[in-house]
């Protein structure tokens, strides 16, 4: 799994995030308003790209302030 922390999170944010990733059937997305986090769980055998997730979140106006990869790598700016 990969966990992204945003500056803010509200019901509208959750809808925007869910809409962005809705067509990707190989990915489960769970938003948590109190902690301002989004957890991405890929289907078995599928890898997530930190750079790709960061870019997708940035494009919908939810630029991460922190992204933690499954291996524990922490990003506080866009991965290269």
C-alpha positions as CSV (number, residue, x, y, z in Angstrom):
1,X,0.0,0.0,0.0
2,X,0.9,3.6,-0.4
3,X,-0.3,6.4,1.9
4,X,-0.6,10.0,0.8
5,X,-1.1,12.9,3.3
6,X,-2.7,16.1,2.0
7,X,-3.0,19.6,3.4
8,X,-6.7,19.4,3.7
9,X,-9.5,16.8,3.2
10,X,-13.2,17.3,3.1
11,X,-16.2,15.4,1.5
12,X,-15.6,17.3,-1.8
13,X,-12.0,16.3,-1.8
14,X,-12.9,12.6,-1.2
15,X,-15.3,12.7,-4.2
16,X,-12.7,14.3,-6.4
17,X,-10.1,11.7,-5.4
18,X,-12.5,8.8,-5.8
19,X,-13.7,10.0,-9.2
20,X,-10.0,10.3,-10.4
21,X,-9.2,6.7,-9.6
22,X,-12.7,5.1,-10.1
23,X,-11.8,3.6,-13.5
24,X,-8.8,1.8,-12.2
25,X,-10.3,-1.5,-11.1
26,X,-6.9,-2.8,-9.9
27,X,-6.6,-0.2,-7.2
28,X,-8.5,0.3,-4.0
29,X,-8.5,3.9,-2.7
30,X,-9.5,4.8,0.9
31,X,-9.8,8.4,2.0
32,X,-9.7,9.3,5.7
33,X,-10.9,12.9,6.4
34,X,-9.7,13.2,10.1
35,X,-6.1,12.2,9.2
36,X,-6.1,13.9,5.8
37,X,-4.8,10.7,4.2
38,X,-5.5,8.6,1.1
39,X,-4.4,4.9,1.2
40,X,-3.8,3.2,-2.2
41,X,-3.9,-0.6,-2.2
42,X,-3.0,-2.2,-5.5
43,X,-4.3,-5.6,-6.7
44,X,-1.9,-8.5,-6.0
45,X,1.1,-8.5,-8.4
46,X,0.6,-4.9,-9.3
47,X,3.2,-2.2,-8.4
48,X,2.4,1.4,-7.7
49,X,4.5,4.3,-8.9
50,X,5.1,7.0,-6.3
51,X,5.8,9.4,-9.1
52,X,2.6,8.5,-10.8
53,X,0.4,8.7,-7.7
54,X,1.9,12.0,-6.8
55,X,1.4,13.4,-10.3
56,X,-2.3,12.2,-10.4
57,X,-3.0,13.8,-7.0
58,X,-1.3,17.0,-8.0
59,X,-3.3,17.2,-11.2
60,X,-6.6,17.2,-9.3
61,X,-5.4,19.9,-6.9
62,X,-4.6,17.6,-4.0
63,X,-0.8,17.9,-4.0
64,X,0.6,15.6,-1.3
65,X,2.6,17.0,1.6
66,X,3.9,13.5,2.3
67,X,3.8,10.1,0.5
68,X,4.9,6.9,2.1
69,X,5.6,3.9,-0.1
70,X,5.0,0.3,1.0
71,X,8.7,-0.2,1.6
72,X,8.7,2.7,4.0
73,X,10.3,5.3,1.7
74,X,9.0,8.8,2.6
75,X,8.7,11.6,0.1
76,X,8.0,15.2,1.1
77,X,8.5,16.5,-2.5
78,X,7.6,14.9,-5.9
79,X,9.6,11.7,-6.5
80,X,12.0,11.9,-9.5
